[in-house]
Amino acid sequence: MSFDLASRLAERRAADLFRLRPLLQTPQGPLVQVDGQKLLAFCSNDYLGLASHPEVIRALRTGAERWGVGGGASHLVIGHGAPHHELEQALAEFTGRPRALLFSTGYMANLAAVTALVGQGDTVLEDRLNHASLLDAGLLSGARFSRYLHNDAVSLANRLRKASGNCLVVTDGVFSMDGDLAELPGLCSEARLKDAWVMVDDAHGFGTLGATGGGVVEHFGLGPDDVPVLVGTLGKAFGTAGAFVAGSEELIETLIQFARPYIYTTSQSPALACATLKSLQLLRDESWRREHLQRLIRRFREGAAGIGLSLMDSPTPIQPILVGDSARALKLSALLRARGLLVGAIRPPTVPAGSARLRVTLSAAHSEEQLEQLLEALAECWPQVQGDV
Ligand SMILES: *Cc1c(COP(=O)(O)O)cnc(C)c1O
């Protein structure tokens, strides 16, 4: 037997790293049913509560009636429909860039952008804590690949000095497991000194940061010269699915011509593009969701500090509670679950060894009362995971 899968799986189980898929039996929202149990969830990336919004659902339904369900073919053949085109124009306008290109997932958008821009003889520099899809994209590109210390402009500058060929600097806008922001002003100015391009994947910043939900670049007041390649995903605050790359006319045309993850795949459902047009409008115009979310974030951090939890330096709806040990993180998650609360334990290899955590995520759909329930449960459960496991 060449493939000893059973022992691989047994090893993973023994290391407290075995992953299970909770079965969701209701739509996304604060109150869910999972594996038959009614729970209050703090682990979805539906930050604005748009995944189950009635107007978004209606847009999907009328979109399907008008345009059908399937994309039918690649964008280059006959899959590029009017709703996709309209959504791209709206996303370009939203991001203040000449053009935007739609993808079916953020994973694919990242593979596409990096592999179309750099290859053998070039250099790609990434933050150590970047999302897995960005790291995979860097490896796949064939460019010289190096990771700089988290958010460290000096570490980036050292690597920029040794770079050859075209150089792409790639970072998450909001780090998905820590919730902190990329220190873009410093990173961008180092890149500019060396004529390197900066690519930001702002999967968690769009909708949650910036006055109009324009994400981390809006938050820092940066433009296309600072960040020529801007990626957003649609499955988080937008509440739908898919992703986009926004940038110059030439950048987008280059992706259309050369990016294999763009060319060799069927376009997303046109009905989904109709739904995203509606969620984009809600995300931009109804800023009360961001304001409510900010109040929840402030209250959570204040309450957590009172309990003595170790939080991370995060101004975003991602509020991890650092536990350290994987078994202890699982125990805290289980204790909360026994009290009717669902918060996921995040363990290596998703996060560095010894930094297992509970990844609390807040949503504009949560009420202040629901947040108090979480804080009360944490106050009871946290002492029980101190000391022995
Ligand atoms: C979720 C996420 C992705 C992947 O996006 P999908 O649309 O879910 O494939 C990419 N980058 C970051 C930073 C993410 O958090």
The ligand as a MOL file (V3000), in Angstrom:
LIG
                    3D

  0  0  0     0  0            999 V3000
M  V30 BEGIN CTAB
M  V30 COUNTS 15 15 0 0 0
M  V30 BEGIN ATOM
M  V30 1 C -11.4710 34.4830 2.3130 0
M  V30 2 C -10.2020 35.0130 1.7640 0
M  V30 3 C -9.8000 34.7140 0.4560 0
M  V30 4 C -10.5170 33.7170 -0.3860 0
M  V30 5 O -11.6820 34.2350 -0.9130 0
M  V30 6 P -12.8130 33.2370 -1.4010 0
M  V30 7 O -13.7080 34.0620 -2.2210 0
M  V30 8 O -13.4410 32.7080 -0.1640 0
M  V30 9 O -12.1090 32.1580 -2.1820 0
M  V30 10 C -8.6840 35.3320 -0.0380 0
M  V30 11 N -7.9600 36.1770 0.7140 0
M  V30 12 C -8.2930 36.4590 1.9920 0
M  V30 13 C -7.4500 37.4080 2.7760 0
M  V30 14 C -9.4180 35.8810 2.5490 0
M  V30 15 O -9.7350 36.1220 3.8180 0
M  V30 END ATOM
M  V30 BEGIN BOND
M  V30 1 1 1 2
M  V30 2 1 2 3
M  V30 3 2 2 14
M  V30 4 1 3 4
M  V30 5 2 3 10
M  V30 6 1 4 5
M  V30 7 1 5 6
M  V30 8 2 6 7
M  V30 9 1 6 8
M  V30 10 1 6 9
M  V30 11 1 10 11
M  V30 12 2 11 12
M  V30 13 1 12 13
M  V30 14 1 12 14
M  V30 15 1 14 15
M  V30 END BOND
M  V30 END CTAB
M  END
